[in-house]
């Protein structure tokens, strides 16, 4: 007879991700009606938004809310807004004036599939739609105006000139002037980490986390945000382009500062592991409710795309 309790069973991350991604995709489809996109700009938005992305940031938003309490309609709405902002940033990062990439998420980048002007407008449209979506959370009775205002402020700061935009600016400048390790970490905290942190903290705030819970999730998010970028840099060196859905070796070709370039592959692997360990220590206070967050943190350094 098997006496193993349900709570002792290994956490099934694949099933969890499939379920959460399907919820996020269904809500995004509902918002944009991508299956019948009637305008060129909407078609371009959907081309990038509904590609086979990991939905890592919105899933983190849901998982953080689950660790604190539960996922409400406003949490799901916020998760979708975060994915819109992330996708807008990818569309713009891929442009010829920036990274000039041809493939993203296994398909042609937006400016290749459409044209450069349409891609710029599609990115702008996703960014503005994201904040319209966040403001719309006020219609849900479980969400207090003060909560959603704090969330809007947090996400706006992460996406703005002190967050992702500054990070991208530093990334481009670093192609001409290689960075030292501390400067590289700071750049990635802005470019990659800021929105990941906003996703986690927003889920917590909407689930009414107390100060200690919010602080723990902030530490978790800071560490996994950096681990995510370290792993991205590693995959750019040794990843399989077909699996990743984008080219490999591009960082070295552009002379970009990366963790493998500065630390070597072996030390970069060890650094990513240590960041995940720090993240897991921070969320120990949530006990079994942190199983999704724990599995997501480990997924960061075990993924192949």
Secondary structure by P-SEA (a helix, b strand, c coil): ccccccccccccaaaaaaaaaaaaaaaaaaaccccccccaaaaaaaacccccccaaaaaaaaaaaaacccccaaaaaaaaaaaaaaaaaaaaaacccccccccccccccccccccaaaaaaaaaaaaaaaaaaaaaccccccccaaaaaaaaaaaaaaaccccaaaaaaaaaaaccccccaaaaaaaaacccaaaaaaaaaaaaaaacccaaaaaaaaaaaaaaaaaaaaaaaaaaacccccccccccccccccccccccccccaaaaaaaaaaaaaaaaaaaccccccaaaaaaaaaaaaaccc
